Amino acid sequence: VVSIWYLLFFTIYPVIFYLNLELLFPRLFLRKKTMVYFLIFAASLLIVFLLRPFDNLMKMSNHRQAPGLERTHNDQLTNQFQRGNRVPPGVPPGNHGQVLDIMSIILFTLTWSVSTGLGVFRQWRNTEQKVLKAEAEKANAELSFLRAQVNPHFLFNTLNNIYSMAVTKNPATADSIMKLSNIMRYVTDEGKDNFVNLDSEIDCLRDYIDLHRIRLGNTTTVNFTVTGDPRDLTVAPLLLMTFVENAFKYGTSNHETSQIDITLLIDTDRILFRCSNKLFETARDPDRVGIGIENAQRRLNSMYNGRHRLLISKEAGFYVVELSLVSLNVMIDAKEN
């Protein structure tokens, strides 16, 4: 027959462990009810002290020994933890070795400490997950806001260009409308994604540059060169367009000749983008130039953190933007998912 002390010893510590882990620690300690929490801790310790599960388990084991056995291993273990309980002078001899069950108290303290430590680890992990989720939601909301800023601004400028061509009865107006249609299709169909194929971004750049070439005529020279294979690579939509749009906005003039050089070098899983435009006196105000660039920097920090380098400089009257992006092929899975 299984003894009640055997059941008590192998039940009380698991109960204490899970009671503290699942109930007391999360509902009392984490909710700043520390006084109630430590009162329950003290009460639990007192119960263990009074029940003495380890000491009673040793007694039960001793009672079941074979007759004539002088000293068992259990006796040695019990006496080892009760060696400090000396009988005070003048007290009659007796079974005073059971005054304090040190082993039961040690097991209780260890059980409570481990369950508390596990509870702290759980709370830390949950907090980290909540922080990461909040940061991801913030980044998605921020990117949606930035796209909402970029797209209308871009389309508004392009429509103004075509309107100017229509007013002057430019024969290339119909072709410009077709190119604008391609751009709008790209913006509405693919611009809503976090990543798009790099060749789609390049096609959009070509159409946009062609629209400006038609509008500006011979006053502005635009050189656009792409080297390498863009297939199997992705990029954030309209990211490169931001810098090109900025170049046409501040690097052209109706009264002076200007030059815009745009190069895109593609090498395996990385690209090097460079855009330079003449810097006119009316565009030297850094606040006017920096709005679109600032938005692009925020997108880069959110989507290419640690995998991009953006350098902006002014060289000999030219405004130069150099952007390098690495590990673009790892974005293919993100686009497909």
NORHU-V466262 format. One record per backbone hydrogen bond with DSSP energy under -1.0 kcal/mol. CO is the residue of the C=O (numbers start at 0). NH is the residue of the N-H. E is the energy in kcal/mol with one decimal. If there is no record, write none. Layout:
# NORHU-V466262
{{CO/NH/E} {CO/NH/E}}
This chain:
# NORHU-V466262
{{2/6/-1.8} {3/7/-2.3} {4/8/-2.3} {5/9/-2.0} {7/11/-2.7} {10/14/-2.1} {11/15/-2.2} {12/16/-2.5} {13/17/-2.5} {14/18/-2.3} {15/19/-2.1} {16/20/-2.2} {17/21/-2.7} {18/22/-1.5} {18/23/-2.4} {19/24/-2.8} {22/26/-1.9} {23/27/-2.0} {23/28/-1.4} {24/29/-2.4} {27/32/-3.0} {28/31/-1.5} {32/36/-2.0} {33/37/-2.7} {34/38/-1.8} {35/39/-2.2} {36/40/-1.9} {37/41/-2.5} {38/42/-2.4} {39/43/-2.6} {40/44/-2.3} {41/45/-2.2} {42/46/-2.2} {43/47/-2.3} {44/48/-2.4} {45/49/-2.2} {46/50/-2.8} {47/51/-2.5} {51/55/-2.4} {52/56/-1.8} {53/57/-2.1} {54/58/-1.9} {55/59/-2.3} {56/60/-2.0} {57/61/-2.3} {58/62/-2.2} {61/64/-1.4} {65/68/-1.4} {71/75/-1.9} {72/76/-2.2} {73/77/-2.7} {74/78/-2.8} {75/79/-1.8} {76/80/-1.3} {81/84/-1.3} {83/85/-1.8} {87/90/-1.7} {93/95/-1.9} {95/98/-1.2} {99/101/-1.3} {100/104/-1.5} {101/105/-2.5} {102/106/-2.6} {103/107/-2.2} {104/108/-2.6} {105/109/-2.6} {106/110/-2.6} {107/111/-2.6} {108/112/-2.4} {109/113/-2.5} {110/114/-2.1} {111/115/-2.2} {112/116/-2.6} {113/117/-2.4} {114/118/-1.9} {115/119/-2.3} {116/120/-2.2} {117/121/-2.4} {118/122/-2.3} {119/123/-2.4} {120/124/-2.5} {121/125/-2.6} {122/126/-2.3} {123/127/-2.4} {124/128/-2.2} {125/129/-2.2} {126/130/-2.4} {127/131/-2.6} {128/132/-2.4} {129/133/-2.5} {130/134/-2.6} {131/135/-2.3} {132/136/-2.5} {133/137/-2.4} {134/138/-2.5} {135/139/-2.4} {136/140/-2.4} {137/141/-2.5} {138/142/-2.6} {139/143/-2.2} {140/144/-2.0} {141/145/-2.4} {142/146/-2.6} {143/147/-2.0} {144/148/-1.4} {145/149/-2.7} {146/150/-2.5} {148/152/-1.1} {149/153/-2.5} {150/154/-2.6} {151/155/-2.6} {152/156/-1.9} {153/157/-2.0} {154/158/-2.5} {155/159/-1.8} {156/160/-1.8} {157/161/-2.2} {158/162/-2.3} {159/163/-2.1} {160/164/-1.8} {161/165/-2.5} {162/166/-2.3} {163/167/-1.7} {164/169/-2.7} {165/168/-1.1} {169/172/-1.7} {171/175/-2.1} {172/176/-2.4} {173/177/-1.9} {174/178/-2.2} {175/179/-2.6} {176/180/-2.3} {177/181/-2.0} {178/182/-2.2} {179/183/-3.0} {180/184/-2.3} {181/185/-2.0} {182/186/-2.6} {183/187/-2.8} {184/188/-2.5} {185/189/-1.7} {185/190/-1.6} {189/192/-1.5} {195/234/-2.4} {196/200/-1.5} {197/201/-2.2} {198/202/-2.2} {199/203/-2.0} {200/204/-2.1} {201/205/-2.4} {202/206/-2.2} {203/207/-2.3} {204/208/-2.8} {205/209/-2.6} {206/210/-2.0} {207/211/-1.6} {208/212/-2.4} {209/213/-2.2} {210/214/-1.8} {211/215/-3.0} {212/216/-2.0} {215/218/-1.4} {218/257/-2.0} {220/259/-3.0} {222/261/-3.5} {224/263/-2.4} {226/265/-3.4} {229/232/-1.4} {232/197/-2.8} {234/195/-2.8} {235/238/-1.7} {237/241/-1.1} {239/243/-1.7} {240/244/-3.1} {241/245/-1.8} {242/246/-1.8} {243/247/-2.1} {244/248/-2.0} {245/249/-2.1} {246/250/-2.0} {257/220/-2.4} {259/222/-2.8} {260/275/-2.3} {261/224/-2.5} {262/273/-2.5} {263/226/-3.0} {264/271/-2.4} {266/269/-1.7} {268/327/-2.9} {269/266/-2.9} {270/324/-1.9} {271/264/-2.7} {272/322/-3.1} {273/262/-2.6} {274/320/-2.8} {275/260/-2.2} {276/318/-3.2} {279/282/-1.4} {280/283/-1.3} {284/288/-1.6} {285/289/-1.8} {289/293/-2.5} {290/294/-1.8} {291/295/-2.0} {292/296/-2.4} {293/297/-2.0} {294/298/-2.0} {295/299/-2.4} {296/300/-2.4} {297/301/-1.6} {298/302/-2.7} {299/303/-2.7} {303/306/-2.2} {306/325/-2.2} {308/323/-2.3} {310/321/-2.9} {312/319/-3.1} {314/317/-1.3} {316/278/-3.1} {317/314/-2.4} {318/276/-1.8} {319/312/-2.4} {320/274/-2.5} {321/310/-3.0} {322/272/-3.5} {323/308/-1.9} {324/270/-2.2} {327/330/-1.5} {328/331/-1.4} {330/334/-2.1} {331/335/-2.2} {332/336/-2.2}}
